[in-house]
Amino acid sequence: MIPFEAKRCADLQKVLDITRAMVDIADLDSLLRLIIDRAMDLLDAERASLFLYDAAADELVSRVAEGLEEIRIPARAGIAGSTVTSGQTVNVPDAYADARFNGDVDRRTGFRTRSILSLPLKDYQGQLVGVLQVLNKRQRPFDDDDVTLAQTLAAQAGVMLQRARLIDHYLAKQRMERDMNIARDIQRRLLPAAPPQLTGFDVAGFSQPADATGGDIYDFMPLSAGRCLLLLADASGHGIGPALVIAQTRATLRALSLCDERPPVMLETANRLLCADLDGGRFVTCFLGMLDGSAARLAYAAAGHGPMLFYRRGEDAFQQVAATGLPLGIMDDSQFDSEAFAFAAGDLAVITTDGFFEASAPDGELFGIERVMECVRQHRDSPAAEIIARLHQAVLAFTHNAPQDDDLTAIVVRRME
């Protein structure tokens, strides 16, 4: 027979060894497995389960259960729930004599639970991170010495679990940021490398997403005979989902431009294809224009996109133009009217997404169409790229450089003198 004090020292040494082993493990799943295995060994038990506490769902989630599949249970249910509610160790010497015990798992697996030691696992601030349950001490029910020993282990395990979860979250965040950076780079490479070169015209585009990726895009698709398709589109929302939708929209319209160069026809075909793919209320507003340099004319169709601004230099007047059809992805039989704008010297076409005129000041006031027009008027004789840059600067000043609420994308077409 081993003397009591000698056994206690040996047990505490085991806990110390377990703690050292836990310190060396940063991976959450490996740490869970270690705690399970060492708890069974330390307390001479047949089985153990470890439940992580999901505070948002108020549930206990078993990532590791010796001999069992992963399960998720309400945090206040059963013996584990009593541990959560009380924040104290629960020692059940006879499981089937306890009304809190649920024997469904035993009936499903054929295992027979006799005794349970259920321990709260807390972080260094005393907040619950999980519950450790050790089942069936081999020779007898768990006694007070087992409780003391198990609580010593649980105190170390709770803090180590918190550390591992923080590392897990940090690594997941890093992976997400890396993936988002890749998506952002891919999306940026979809933007035109240079504006189109059309005799007598100065054309520029700009796009600044609100997140790492955005739901806006612009594109220039050069055609024969001094013509070019101008595309500006805005998928509902912003972030990775709309970014995928807008990339699909761009690719679809680029492919269609090889078959038919008429904006209304292209939009009708693209709309049918997108309606078959989009769900959950997603849609795309889209401006598609054919700029003919020799004719000094912009023929266009706009799927839910507007207002578009046309500025007559000779009259110093703006014309606000509405969309010529519904957004893409709403009704598969939508049709789009075609309109045209003929340029005189100094005239401008300004196509923006709503991120510009819906940008808000700290007091909630919107930048608005009038401020867009006033800024364009002030810089009407500047190059197209500078007009966009000045407009962007005006929005930043108006919002006091607050984080963007929406993506900012614009195309400016200027007929040179």
Order of alpha helices (4+ residues) and beta strands (2+ residues): alpha-alpha-beta-beta-beta-alpha-beta-alpha-beta-beta-alpha-beta-beta-beta-alpha-alpha-beta-beta-beta-beta-beta-beta-alpha-alpha-alpha-beta
